[in-house]
Amino acid sequence: MVVDGKLVVNRKKKAILEEELTRLNFHRVYRGKEASNDDDDEETRSGGFDYLLSMPLWSLTYEKVLLLYLVQVHSSLNRLRSCARREMPSKMN
């Protein structure tokens, strides 16, 4: 989302980013547990997106995202190569 411009994270306040992440249906996580976006307690209203907002900037670069995409494509290709030809149409979904 950041790489393709759907979510801009620079030069924004944390509260605004949290509102946008909530609107985009990202999940809040606290100490290893997931919280609902509808929770009203103070802890839930502030924070919960630290797992996303504390990511190193290099993980948001085009090259890093492209590398992750290529790994996924390579994995899919290996999965397809391992199946019989008659199974391929069902494996491509």
mmCIF file as gemmi writes it, N, C-alpha and C atoms, coordinates in Angstrom:
data_model
loop_
_atom_site.group_PDB
_atom_site.id
_atom_site.type_symbol
_atom_site.label_atom_id
_atom_site.label_alt_id
_atom_site.label_comp_id
_atom_site.label_asym_id
_atom_site.label_entity_id
_atom_site.label_seq_id
_atom_site.pdbx_PDB_ins_code
_atom_site.Cartn_x
_atom_site.Cartn_y
_atom_site.Cartn_z
_atom_site.occupancy
_atom_site.B_iso_or_equiv
_atom_site.pdbx_formal_charge
_atom_site.auth_seq_id
_atom_site.auth_asym_id
_atom_site.pdbx_PDB_model_num
ATOM 1 N N . MET Axp A 1 ? 0.815 -1.193 0 1 0 ? 1 A 1
ATOM 2 C CA . MET Axp A 1 ? 0 0 0 1 0 ? 1 A 1
ATOM 3 C C . MET Axp A 1 ? 0.862 1.262 0 1 0 ? 1 A 1
ATOM 4 N N . VAL Axp A 2 ? 1.938 1.241 0.754 1 0 ? 2 A 1
ATOM 5 C CA . VAL Axp A 2 ? 2.806 2.412 0.804 1 0 ? 2 A 1
ATOM 6 C C . VAL Axp A 2 ? 3.55 2.573 -0.514 1 0 ? 2 A 1
ATOM 7 N N . VAL Axp A 3 ? 4.071 1.484 -1.041 1 0 ? 3 A 1
ATOM 8 C CA . VAL Axp A 3 ? 4.862 1.553 -2.263 1 0 ? 3 A 1
ATOM 9 C C . VAL Axp A 3 ? 4.025 2.023 -3.445 1 0 ? 3 A 1
ATOM 10 N N . ASP Axp A 4 ? 2.783 1.56 -3.542 1 0 ? 4 A 1
ATOM 11 C CA . ASP Axp A 4 ? 1.956 1.972 -4.682 1 0 ? 4 A 1
ATOM 12 C C . ASP Axp A 4 ? 1.167 3.254 -4.423 1 0 ? 4 A 1
ATOM 13 N N . GLY Axp A 5 ? 1.407 3.913 -3.292 1 0 ? 5 A 1
ATOM 14 C CA . GLY Axp A 5 ? 0.813 5.218 -3.025 1 0 ? 5 A 1
ATOM 15 C C . GLY Axp A 5 ? -0.576 5.219 -2.44 1 0 ? 5 A 1
ATOM 16 N N . LYS Axp A 6 ? -1.111 4.062 -2.082 1 0 ? 6 A 1
ATOM 17 C CA . LYS Axp A 6 ? -2.459 4.006 -1.511 1 0 ? 6 A 1
ATOM 18 C C . LYS Axp A 6 ? -2.478 4.475 -0.053 1 0 ? 6 A 1
ATOM 19 N N . LEU Axp A 7 ? -1.323 4.406 0.605 1 0 ? 7 A 1
ATOM 20 C CA . LEU Axp A 7 ? -1.212 4.869 1.987 1 0 ? 7 A 1
ATOM 21 C C . LEU Axp A 7 ? 0.069 5.68 2.106 1 0 ? 7 A 1
ATOM 22 N N . VAL Axp A 8 ? -0.073 6.935 2.485 1 0 ? 8 A 1
ATOM 23 C CA . VAL Axp A 8 ? 1.081 7.806 2.668 1 0 ? 8 A 1
ATOM 24 C C . VAL Axp A 8 ? 1.353 7.903 4.162 1 0 ? 8 A 1
ATOM 25 N N . VAL Axp A 9 ? 2.58 7.567 4.578 1 0 ? 9 A 1
ATOM 26 C CA . VAL Axp A 9 ? 2.882 7.545 6.001 1 0 ? 9 A 1
ATOM 27 C C . VAL Axp A 9 ? 3.796 8.681 6.435 1 0 ? 9 A 1
ATOM 28 N N . ASN Axp A 10 ? 4.488 9.306 5.518 1 0 ? 10 A 1
ATOM 29 C CA . ASN Axp A 10 ? 5.404 10.363 5.93 1 0 ? 10 A 1
ATOM 30 C C . ASN Axp A 10 ? 4.674 11.674 6.164 1 0 ? 10 A 1
ATOM 31 N N . ARG Axp A 11 ? 5.191 12.438 7.108 1 0 ? 11 A 1
ATOM 32 C CA . ARG Axp A 11 ? 4.684 13.77 7.449 1 0 ? 11 A 1
ATOM 33 C C . ARG Axp A 11 ? 3.239 13.76 7.937 1 0 ? 11 A 1
ATOM 34 N N . LYS Axp A 12 ? 2.856 12.702 8.646 1 0 ? 12 A 1
ATOM 35 C CA . LYS Axp A 12 ? 1.516 12.619 9.228 1 0 ? 12 A 1
ATOM 36 C C . LYS Axp A 12 ? 1.633 12.318 10.714 1 0 ? 12 A 1
ATOM 37 N N . LYS Axp A 13 ? 0.674 12.787 11.474 1 0 ? 13 A 1
ATOM 38 C CA . LYS Axp A 13 ? 0.634 12.47 12.899 1 0 ? 13 A 1
ATOM 39 C C . LYS Axp A 13 ? 0.208 11.022 13.083 1 0 ? 13 A 1
ATOM 40 N N . LYS Axp A 14 ? 0.673 10.432 14.176 1 0 ? 14 A 1
ATOM 41 C CA . LYS Axp A 14 ? 0.376 9.027 14.456 1 0 ? 14 A 1
ATOM 42 C C . LYS Axp A 14 ? -1.13 8.788 14.559 1 0 ? 14 A 1
ATOM 43 N N . ALA Axp A 15 ? -1.84 9.704 15.179 1 0 ? 15 A 1
ATOM 44 C CA . ALA Axp A 15 ? -3.29 9.545 15.341 1 0 ? 15 A 1
ATOM 45 C C . ALA Axp A 15 ? -3.998 9.487 13.988 1 0 ? 15 A 1
ATOM 46 N N . ILE Axp A 16 ? -3.552 10.288 13.046 1 0 ? 16 A 1
ATOM 47 C CA . ILE Axp A 16 ? -4.159 10.283 11.716 1 0 ? 16 A 1
ATOM 48 C C . ILE Axp A 16 ? -3.846 8.981 10.996 1 0 ? 16 A 1
ATOM 49 N N . LEU Axp A 17 ? -2.589 8.507 11.124 1 0 ? 17 A 1
ATOM 50 C CA . LEU Axp A 17 ? -2.228 7.22 10.529 1 0 ? 17 A 1
ATOM 51 C C . LEU Axp A 17 ? -3.064 6.091 11.115 1 0 ? 17 A 1
ATOM 52 N N . GLU Axp A 18 ? -3.279 6.12 12.436 1 0 ? 18 A 1
ATOM 53 C CA . GLU Axp A 18 ? -4.087 5.08 13.073 1 0 ? 18 A 1
ATOM 54 C C . GLU Axp A 18 ? -5.515 5.109 12.568 1 0 ? 18 A 1
ATOM 55 N N . GLU Axp A 19 ? -6.077 6.306 12.353 1 0 ? 19 A 1
ATOM 56 C CA . GLU Axp A 19 ? -7.427 6.405 11.801 1 0 ? 19 A 1
ATOM 57 C C . GLU Axp A 19 ? -7.484 5.806 10.394 1 0 ? 19 A 1
ATOM 58 N N . GLU Axp A 20 ? -6.479 6.109 9.578 1 0 ? 20 A 1
ATOM 59 C CA . GLU Axp A 20 ? -6.448 5.572 8.219 1 0 ? 20 A 1
ATOM 60 C C . GLU Axp A 20 ? -6.29 4.055 8.221 1 0 ? 20 A 1
ATOM 61 N N . LEU Axp A 21 ? -5.429 3.537 9.096 1 0 ? 21 A 1
ATOM 62 C CA . LEU Axp A 21 ? -5.229 2.088 9.184 1 0 ? 21 A 1
ATOM 63 C C . LEU Axp A 21 ? -6.506 1.394 9.637 1 0 ? 21 A 1
ATOM 64 N N . THR Axp A 22 ? -7.234 2.014 10.552 1 0 ? 22 A 1
ATOM 65 C CA . THR Axp A 22 ? -8.515 1.463 11.001 1 0 ? 22 A 1
ATOM 66 C C . THR Axp A 22 ? -9.513 1.457 9.846 1 0 ? 22 A 1
ATOM 67 N N . ARG Axp A 23 ? -9.572 2.557 9.106 1 0 ? 23 A 1
ATOM 68 C CA . ARG Axp A 23 ? -10.475 2.655 7.964 1 0 ? 23 A 1
ATOM 69 C C . ARG Axp A 23 ? -10.138 1.615 6.892 1 0 ? 23 A 1
ATOM 70 N N . LEU Axp A 24 ? -8.858 1.291 6.755 1 0 ? 24 A 1
ATOM 71 C CA . LEU Axp A 24 ? -8.418 0.31 5.768 1 0 ? 24 A 1
ATOM 72 C C . LEU Axp A 24 ? -8.483 -1.127 6.302 1 0 ? 24 A 1
ATOM 73 N N . ASN Axp A 25 ? -9.085 -1.3 7.475 1 0 ? 25 A 1
ATOM 74 C CA . ASN Axp A 25 ? -9.312 -2.613 8.105 1 0 ? 25 A 1
ATOM 75 C C . ASN Axp A 25 ? -8.043 -3.352 8.51 1 0 ? 25 A 1
ATOM 76 N N . PHE Axp A 26 ? -6.989 -2.611 8.88 1 0 ? 26 A 1
ATOM 77 C CA . PHE Axp A 26 ? -5.827 -3.255 9.485 1 0 ? 26 A 1
ATOM 78 C C . PHE Axp A 26 ? -6.176 -3.591 10.921 1 0 ? 26 A 1
ATOM 79 N N . HIS Axp A 27 ? -5.582 -4.64 11.455 1 0 ? 27 A 1
ATOM 80 C CA . HIS Axp A 27 ? -5.897 -5.095 12.803 1 0 ? 27 A 1
ATOM 81 C C . HIS Axp A 27 ? -4.948 -4.487 13.827 1 0 ? 27 A 1
ATOM 82 N N . ARG Axp A 28 ? -5.511 -4.151 14.986 1 0 ? 28 A 1
ATOM 83 C CA . ARG Axp A 28 ? -4.708 -3.681 16.12 1 0 ? 28 A 1
ATOM 84 C C . ARG Axp A 28 ? -4.192 -4.905 16.867 1 0 ? 28 A 1
ATOM 85 N N . VAL Axp A 29 ? -2.946 -4.848 17.305 1 0 ? 29 A 1
ATOM 86 C CA . VAL Axp A 29 ? -2.351 -5.955 18.049 1 0 ? 29 A 1
ATOM 87 C C . VAL Axp A 29 ? -1.678 -5.397 19.301 1 0 ? 29 A 1
ATOM 88 N N . TYR Axp A 30 ? -1.958 -6.001 20.452 1 0 ? 30 A 1
ATOM 89 C CA . TYR Axp A 30 ? -1.365 -5.606 21.72 1 0 ? 30 A 1
ATOM 90 C C . TYR Axp A 30 ? -0.703 -6.808 22.356 1 0 ? 30 A 1
ATOM 91 N N . ARG Axp A 31 ? 0.586 -6.709 22.589 1 0 ? 31 A 1
ATOM 92 C CA . ARG Axp A 31 ? 1.34 -7.757 23.29 1 0 ? 31 A 1
ATOM 93 C C . ARG Axp A 31 ? 0.972 -9.153 22.814 1 0 ? 31 A 1
ATOM 94 N N . GLY Axp A 32 ? 0.95 -9.332 21.498 1 0 ? 32 A 1
ATOM 95 C CA . GLY Axp A 32 ? 0.706 -10.649 20.934 1 0 ? 32 A 1
ATOM 96 C C . GLY Axp A 32 ? -0.751 -11.03 20.779 1 0 ? 32 A 1
ATOM 97 N N . LYS Axp A 33 ? -1.682 -10.166 21.173 1 0 ? 33 A 1
ATOM 98 C CA . LYS Axp A 33 ? -3.098 -10.499 20.969 1 0 ? 33 A 1
ATOM 99 C C . LYS Axp A 33 ? -3.733 -9.464 20.059 1 0 ? 33 A 1
ATOM 100 N N . GLU Axp A 34 ? -4.729 -9.884 19.332 1 0 ? 34 A 1
ATOM 101 C CA . GLU Axp A 34 ? -5.406 -9.009 18.386 1 0 ? 34 A 1
ATOM 102 C C . GLU Axp A 34 ? -6.615 -8.374 19.062 1 0 ? 34 A 1
ATOM 103 N N . ALA Axp A 35 ? -6.848 -7.102 18.761 1 0 ? 35 A 1
ATOM 104 C CA . ALA Axp A 35 ? -7.997 -6.401 19.325 1 0 ? 35 A 1
ATOM 105 C C . ALA Axp A 35 ? -8.947 -6.005 18.212 1 0 ? 35 A 1
ATOM 106 N N . SER Axp A 36 ? -10.2 -5.896 18.55 1 0 ? 36 A 1
ATOM 107 C CA . SER Axp A 36 ? -11.206 -5.475 17.574 1 0 ? 36 A 1
ATOM 108 C C . SER Axp A 36 ? -11.073 -3.975 17.327 1 0 ? 36 A 1
ATOM 109 N N . ASN Axp A 37 ? -11.37 -3.534 16.122 1 0 ? 37 A 1
ATOM 110 C CA . ASN Axp A 37 ? -11.345 -2.102 15.826 1 0 ? 37 A 1
ATOM 111 C C . ASN Axp A 37 ? -12.5 -1.371 16.496 1 0 ? 37 A 1
ATOM 112 N N . ASP Axp A 38 ? -13.449 -2.091 17.081 1 0 ? 38 A 1
ATOM 113 C CA . ASP Axp A 38 ? -14.587 -1.472 17.746 1 0 ? 38 A 1
ATOM 114 C C . ASP Axp A 38 ? -14.369 -1.26 19.24 1 0 ? 38 A 1
ATOM 115 N N . ASP Axp A 39 ? -13.246 -1.745 19.788 1 0 ? 39 A 1
ATOM 116 C CA . ASP Axp A 39 ? -12.993 -1.616 21.223 1 0 ? 39 A 1
ATOM 117 C C . ASP Axp A 39 ? -12.929 -0.149 21.618 1 0 ? 39 A 1
ATOM 118 N N . ASP Axp A 40 ? -13.448 0.153 22.831 1 0 ? 40 A 1
ATOM 119 C CA . ASP Axp A 40 ? -13.514 1.545 23.261 1 0 ? 40 A 1
ATOM 120 C C . ASP Axp A 40 ? -12.597 1.869 24.431 1 0 ? 40 A 1
ATOM 121 N N . ASP Axp A 41 ? -11.849 0.902 24.981 1 0 ? 41 A 1
ATOM 122 C CA . ASP Axp A 41 ? -11.002 1.242 26.111 1 0 ? 41 A 1
ATOM 123 C C . ASP Axp A 41 ? -9.822 2.094 25.665 1 0 ? 41 A 1
ATOM 124 N N . GLU Axp A 42 ? -9.19 2.784 26.616 1 0 ? 42 A 1
ATOM 125 C CA . GLU Axp A 42 ? -8.129 3.747 26.312 1 0 ? 42 A 1
ATOM 126 C C . GLU Axp A 42 ? -6.954 3.107 25.598 1 0 ? 42 A 1
ATOM 127 N N . GLU Axp A 43 ? -6.549 1.902 26.01 1 0 ? 43 A 1
ATOM 128 C CA . GLU Axp A 43 ? -5.407 1.241 25.404 1 0 ? 43 A 1
ATOM 129 C C . GLU Axp A 43 ? -5.659 0.953 23.928 1 0 ? 43 A 1
ATOM 130 N N . THR Axp A 44 ? -6.866 0.563 23.615 1 0 ? 44 A 1
ATOM 131 C CA . THR Axp A 44 ? -7.197 0.218 22.238 1 0 ? 44 A 1
ATOM 132 C C . THR Axp A 44 ? -7.263 1.466 21.363 1 0 ? 44 A 1
ATOM 133 N N . ARG Axp A 45 ? -7.76 2.566 21.916 1 0 ? 45 A 1
ATOM 134 C CA . ARG Axp A 45 ? -7.883 3.766 21.103 1 0 ? 45 A 1
ATOM 135 C C . ARG Axp A 45 ? -6.532 4.374 20.76 1 0 ? 45 A 1
ATOM 136 N N . SER Axp A 46 ? -5.5 4.177 21.597 1 0 ? 46 A 1
ATOM 137 C CA . SER Axp A 46 ? -4.182 4.718 21.281 1 0 ? 46 A 1
ATOM 138 C C . SER Axp A 46 ? -3.2 3.569 21.144 1 0 ? 46 A 1
ATOM 139 N N . GLY Axp A 47 ? -2.658 3.395 19.968 1 0 ? 47 A 1
ATOM 140 C CA . GLY Axp A 47 ? -1.685 2.337 19.74 1 0 ? 47 A 1
ATOM 141 C C . GLY Axp A 47 ? -2.303 1.146 19.058 1 0 ? 47 A 1
ATOM 142 N N . GLY Axp A 48 ? -1.581 0.036 19.105 1 0 ? 48 A 1
ATOM 143 C CA . GLY Axp A 48 ? -2.068 -1.178 18.484 1 0 ? 48 A 1
ATOM 144 C C . GLY Axp A 48 ? -1.553 -1.381 17.077 1 0 ? 48 A 1
ATOM 145 N N . PHE Axp A 49 ? -1.047 -0.321 16.465 1 0 ? 49 A 1
ATOM 146 C CA . PHE Axp A 49 ? -0.485 -0.437 15.121 1 0 ? 49 A 1
ATOM 147 C C . PHE Axp A 49 ? 1.035 -0.336 15.152 1 0 ? 49 A 1
ATOM 148 N N . ASP Axp A 50 ? 1.615 -0.458 16.335 1 0 ? 50 A 1
ATOM 149 C CA . ASP Axp A 50 ? 3.069 -0.342 16.453 1 0 ? 50 A 1
ATOM 150 C C . ASP Axp A 50 ? 3.79 -1.4 15.625 1 0 ? 50 A 1
ATOM 151 N N . TYR Axp A 51 ? 3.18 -2.564 15.456 1 0 ? 51 A 1
ATOM 152 C CA . TYR Axp A 51 ? 3.804 -3.613 14.648 1 0 ? 51 A 1
ATOM 153 C C . TYR Axp A 51 ? 3.982 -3.153 13.202 1 0 ? 51 A 1
ATOM 154 N N . LEU Axp A 52 ? 3.157 -2.235 12.738 1 0 ? 52 A 1
ATOM 155 C CA . LEU Axp A 52 ? 3.289 -1.683 11.39 1 0 ? 52 A 1
ATOM 156 C C . LEU Axp A 52 ? 4.118 -0.408 11.375 1 0 ? 52 A 1
ATOM 157 N N . LEU Axp A 53 ? 3.832 0.485 12.326 1 0 ? 53 A 1
ATOM 158 C CA . LEU Axp A 53 ? 4.466 1.794 12.316 1 0 ? 53 A 1
ATOM 159 C C . LEU Axp A 53 ? 5.92 1.761 12.761 1 0 ? 53 A 1
ATOM 160 N N . SER Axp A 54 ? 6.361 0.663 13.371 1 0 ? 54 A 1
ATOM 161 C CA . SER Axp A 54 ? 7.755 0.569 13.796 1 0 ? 54 A 1
ATOM 162 C C . SER Axp A 54 ? 8.611 -0.228 12.814 1 0 ? 54 A 1
ATOM 163 N N . MET Axp A 55 ? 8.043 -0.559 11.655 1 0 ? 55 A 1
ATOM 164 C CA . MET Axp A 55 ? 8.809 -1.285 10.636 1 0 ? 55 A 1
ATOM 165 C C . MET Axp A 55 ? 9.95 -0.413 10.138 1 0 ? 55 A 1
ATOM 166 N N . PRO Axp A 56 ? 11.109 -1.024 9.859 1 0 ? 56 A 1
ATOM 167 C CA . PRO Axp A 56 ? 12.208 -0.241 9.273 1 0 ? 56 A 1
ATOM 168 C C . PRO Axp A 56 ? 11.796 0.307 7.91 1 0 ? 56 A 1
ATOM 169 N N . LEU Axp A 57 ? 12.261 1.491 7.593 1 0 ? 57 A 1
ATOM 170 C CA . LEU Axp A 57 ? 11.9 2.113 6.318 1 0 ? 57 A 1
ATOM 171 C C . LEU Axp A 57 ? 12.332 1.289 5.116 1 0 ? 57 A 1
ATOM 172 N N . TRP Axp A 58 ? 13.428 0.558 5.214 1 0 ? 58 A 1
ATOM 173 C CA . TRP Axp A 58 ? 13.883 -0.242 4.075 1 0 ? 58 A 1
ATOM 174 C C . TRP Axp A 58 ? 12.869 -1.301 3.702 1 0 ? 58 A 1
ATOM 175 N N . SER Axp A 59 ? 12.01 -1.709 4.64 1 0 ? 59 A 1
ATOM 176 C CA . SER Axp A 59 ? 11.008 -2.722 4.32 1 0 ? 59 A 1
ATOM 177 C C . SER Axp A 59 ? 9.886 -2.145 3.461 1 0 ? 59 A 1
ATOM 178 N N . LEU Axp A 60 ? 9.875 -0.833 3.277 1 0 ? 60 A 1
ATOM 179 C CA . LEU Axp A 60 ? 8.849 -0.185 2.467 1 0 ? 60 A 1
ATOM 180 C C . LEU Axp A 60 ? 9.363 0.211 1.081 1 0 ? 60 A 1
ATOM 181 N N . THR Axp A 61 ? 10.596 -0.125 0.784 1 0 ? 61 A 1
ATOM 182 C CA . THR Axp A 61 ? 11.147 0.262 -0.508 1 0 ? 61 A 1
ATOM 183 C C . THR Axp A 61 ? 10.58 -0.611 -1.623 1 0 ? 61 A 1
ATOM 184 N N . TYR Axp A 62 ? 10.609 -0.088 -2.809 1 0 ? 62 A 1
ATOM 185 C CA . TYR Axp A 62 ? 10.114 -0.807 -3.975 1 0 ? 62 A 1
ATOM 186 C C . TYR Axp A 62 ? 10.859 -2.123 -4.154 1 0 ? 62 A 1
ATOM 187 N N . GLU Axp A 63 ? 12.179 -2.08 -3.965 1 0 ? 63 A 1
ATOM 188 C CA . GLU Axp A 63 ? 12.992 -3.28 -4.153 1 0 ? 63 A 1
ATOM 189 C C . GLU Axp A 63 ? 12.614 -4.375 -3.163 1 0 ? 63 A 1
ATOM 190 N N . LYS Axp A 64 ? 12.381 -4.026 -1.919 1 0 ? 64 A 1
ATOM 191 C CA . LYS Axp A 64 ? 12.019 -5.012 -0.903 1 0 ? 64 A 1
ATOM 192 C C . LYS Axp A 64 ? 10.658 -5.627 -1.22 1 0 ? 64 A 1
ATOM 193 N N . VAL Axp A 65 ? 9.703 -4.809 -1.605 1 0 ? 65 A 1
ATOM 194 C CA . VAL Axp A 65 ? 8.369 -5.305 -1.948 1 0 ? 65 A 1
ATOM 195 C C . VAL Axp A 65 ? 8.453 -6.187 -3.188 1 0 ? 65 A 1
ATOM 196 N N . LEU Axp A 66 ? 9.252 -5.768 -4.171 1 0 ? 66 A 1
ATOM 197 C CA . LEU Axp A 66 ? 9.429 -6.569 -5.373 1 0 ? 66 A 1
ATOM 198 C C . LEU Axp A 66 ? 10.063 -7.913 -5.04 1 0 ? 66 A 1
ATOM 199 N N . LEU Axp A 67 ? 11.047 -7.916 -4.153 1 0 ? 67 A 1
ATOM 200 C CA . LEU Axp A 67 ? 11.685 -9.162 -3.742 1 0 ? 67 A 1
ATOM 201 C C . LEU Axp A 67 ? 10.675 -10.103 -3.086 1 0 ? 67 A 1
ATOM 202 N N . LEU Axp A 68 ? 9.844 -9.588 -2.207 1 0 ? 68 A 1
ATOM 203 C CA . LEU Axp A 68 ? 8.822 -10.417 -1.568 1 0 ? 68 A 1
ATOM 204 C C . LEU Axp A 68 ? 7.836 -10.964 -2.601 1 0 ? 68 A 1
ATOM 205 N N . TYR Axp A 69 ? 7.474 -10.155 -3.58 1 0 ? 69 A 1
ATOM 206 C CA . TYR Axp A 69 ? 6.577 -10.604 -4.645 1 0 ? 69 A 1
ATOM 207 C C . TYR Axp A 69 ? 7.228 -11.718 -5.456 1 0 ? 69 A 1
ATOM 208 N N . LEU Axp A 70 ? 8.498 -11.552 -5.77 1 0 ? 70 A 1
ATOM 209 C CA . LEU Axp A 70 ? 9.203 -12.573 -6.543 1 0 ? 70 A 1
ATOM 210 C C . LEU Axp A 70 ? 9.305 -13.884 -5.773 1 0 ? 70 A 1
ATOM 211 N N . VAL Axp A 71 ? 9.498 -13.811 -4.474 1 0 ? 71 A 1
ATOM 212 C CA . VAL Axp A 71 ? 9.528 -15.026 -3.652 1 0 ? 71 A 1
ATOM 213 C C . VAL Axp A 71 ? 8.178 -15.734 -3.714 1 0 ? 71 A 1
ATOM 214 N N . GLN Axp A 72 ? 7.089 -14.982 -3.654 1 0 ? 72 A 1
ATOM 215 C CA . GLN Axp A 72 ? 5.755 -15.575 -3.745 1 0 ? 72 A 1
ATOM 216 C C . GLN Axp A 72 ? 5.523 -16.215 -5.108 1 0 ? 72 A 1
ATOM 217 N N . VAL Axp A 73 ? 5.949 -15.539 -6.167 1 0 ? 73 A 1
ATOM 218 C CA . VAL Axp A 73 ? 5.783 -16.077 -7.518 1 0 ? 73 A 1
ATOM 219 C C . VAL Axp A 73 ? 6.608 -17.352 -7.675 1 0 ? 73 A 1
ATOM 220 N N . HIS Axp A 74 ? 7.826 -17.338 -7.178 1 0 ? 74 A 1
ATOM 221 C CA . HIS Axp A 74 ? 8.69 -18.515 -7.261 1 0 ? 74 A 1
ATOM 222 C C . HIS Axp A 74 ? 8.065 -19.695 -6.507 1 0 ? 74 A 1
ATOM 223 N N . SER Axp A 75 ? 7.489 -19.424 -5.343 1 0 ? 75 A 1
ATOM 224 C CA . SER Axp A 75 ? 6.827 -20.465 -4.564 1 0 ? 75 A 1
ATOM 225 C C . SER Axp A 75 ? 5.634 -21.044 -5.335 1 0 ? 75 A 1
ATOM 226 N N . SER Axp A 76 ? 4.846 -20.174 -5.955 1 0 ? 76 A 1
ATOM 227 C CA . SER Axp A 76 ? 3.699 -20.635 -6.747 1 0 ? 76 A 1
ATOM 228 C C . SER Axp A 76 ? 4.151 -21.457 -7.941 1 0 ? 76 A 1
ATOM 229 N N . LEU Axp A 77 ? 5.214 -21.026 -8.588 1 0 ? 77 A 1
ATOM 230 C CA . LEU Axp A 77 ? 5.742 -21.753 -9.727 1 0 ? 77 A 1
ATOM 231 C C . LEU Axp A 77 ? 6.215 -23.143 -9.316 1 0 ? 77 A 1
ATOM 232 N N . ASN Axp A 78 ? 6.906 -23.236 -8.203 1 0 ? 78 A 1
ATOM 233 C CA . ASN Axp A 78 ? 7.355 -24.546 -7.706 1 0 ? 78 A 1
ATOM 234 C C . ASN Axp A 78 ? 6.173 -25.45 -7.375 1 0 ? 78 A 1
ATOM 235 N N . ARG Axp A 79 ? 5.122 -24.864 -6.803 1 0 ? 79 A 1
ATOM 236 C CA . ARG Axp A 79 ? 3.925 -25.645 -6.479 1 0 ? 79 A 1
ATOM 237 C C . ARG Axp A 79 ? 3.28 -26.184 -7.753 1 0 ? 79 A 1
ATOM 238 N N . LEU Axp A 80 ? 3.211 -25.35 -8.791 1 0 ? 80 A 1
ATOM 239 C CA . LEU Axp A 80 ? 2.629 -25.786 -10.061 1 0 ? 80 A 1
ATOM 240 C C . LEU Axp A 80 ? 3.494 -26.839 -10.747 1 0 ? 80 A 1
ATOM 241 N N . ARG Axp A 81 ? 4.794 -26.698 -10.663 1 0 ? 81 A 1
ATOM 242 C CA . ARG Axp A 81 ? 5.689 -27.667 -11.285 1 0 ? 81 A 1
ATOM 243 C C . ARG Axp A 81 ? 5.579 -29.041 -10.635 1 0 ? 81 A 1
ATOM 244 N N . SER Axp A 82 ? 5.194 -29.052 -9.367 1 0 ? 82 A 1
ATOM 245 C CA . SER Axp A 82 ? 5.131 -30.326 -8.644 1 0 ? 82 A 1
ATOM 246 C C . SER Axp A 82 ? 3.815 -31.082 -8.858 1 0 ? 82 A 1
ATOM 247 N N . CYS Axp A 83 ? 2.855 -30.481 -9.536 1 0 ? 83 A 1
ATOM 248 C CA . CYS Axp A 83 ? 1.57 -31.164 -9.727 1 0 ? 83 A 1
ATOM 249 C C . CYS Axp A 83 ? 1.444 -31.673 -11.163 1 0 ? 83 A 1
ATOM 250 N N . ALA Axp A 84 ? 0.564 -32.627 -11.345 1 0 ? 84 A 1
ATOM 251 C CA . ALA Axp A 84 ? 0.312 -33.201 -12.66 1 0 ? 84 A 1
ATOM 252 C C . ALA Axp A 84 ? -0.427 -32.182 -13.532 1 0 ? 84 A 1
ATOM 253 N N . ARG Axp A 85 ? -0.323 -32.31 -14.833 1 0 ? 85 A 1
ATOM 254 C CA . ARG Axp A 85 ? -0.959 -31.356 -15.759 1 0 ? 85 A 1
ATOM 255 C C . ARG Axp A 85 ? -2.47 -31.264 -15.546 1 0 ? 85 A 1
ATOM 256 N N . ARG Axp A 86 ? -3.113 -32.37 -15.276 1 0 ? 86 A 1
ATOM 257 C CA . ARG Axp A 86 ? -4.572 -32.331 -15.121 1 0 ? 86 A 1
ATOM 258 C C . ARG Axp A 86 ? -4.991 -31.607 -13.843 1 0 ? 86 A 1
ATOM 259 N N . GLU Axp A 87 ? -4.082 -31.45 -12.877 1 0 ? 87 A 1
ATOM 260 C CA . GLU Axp A 87 ? -4.391 -30.732 -11.639 1 0 ? 87 A 1
ATOM 261 C C . GLU Axp A 87 ? -4.162 -29.224 -11.773 1 0 ? 87 A 1
ATOM 262 N N . MET Axp A 88 ? -3.451 -28.79 -12.788 1 0 ? 88 A 1
ATOM 263 C CA . MET Axp A 88 ? -3.059 -27.391 -12.902 1 0 ? 88 A 1
ATOM 264 C C . MET Axp A 88 ? -4.223 -26.39 -12.894 1 0 ? 88 A 1
ATOM 265 N N . PRO Axp A 89 ? -5.297 -26.613 -13.644 1 0 ? 89 A 1
ATOM 266 C CA . PRO Axp A 89 ? -6.38 -25.608 -13.589 1 0 ? 89 A 1
ATOM 267 C C . PRO Axp A 89 ? -6.9 -25.38 -12.174 1 0 ? 89 A 1
ATOM 268 N N . SER Axp A 90 ? -6.982 -26.399 -11.354 1 0 ? 90 A 1
ATOM 269 C CA . SER Axp A 90 ? -7.479 -26.213 -9.99 1 0 ? 90 A 1
ATOM 270 C C . SER Axp A 90 ? -6.434 -25.577 -9.09 1 0 ? 90 A 1
ATOM 271 N N . LYS Axp A 91 ? -5.144 -25.742 -9.4 1 0 ? 91 A 1
ATOM 272 C CA . LYS Axp A 91 ? -4.072 -25.164 -8.591 1 0 ? 91 A 1
ATOM 273 C C . LYS Axp A 91 ? -3.821 -23.706 -8.915 1 0 ? 91 A 1
ATOM 274 N N . MET Axp A 92 ? -4.294 -23.237 -10.04 1 0 ? 92 A 1
ATOM 275 C CA . MET Axp A 92 ? -4.011 -21.861 -10.466 1 0 ? 92 A 1
ATOM 276 C C . MET Axp A 92 ? -4.926 -20.843 -9.779 1 0 ? 92 A 1
ATOM 277 N N . ASN Axp A 93 ? -5.939 -21.264 -9.063 1 0 ? 93 A 1
ATOM 278 C CA . ASN Axp A 93 ? -6.852 -20.336 -8.399 1 0 ? 93 A 1
ATOM 279 C C . ASN Axp A 93 ? -6.285 -19.846 -7.114 1 0 ? 93 A 1
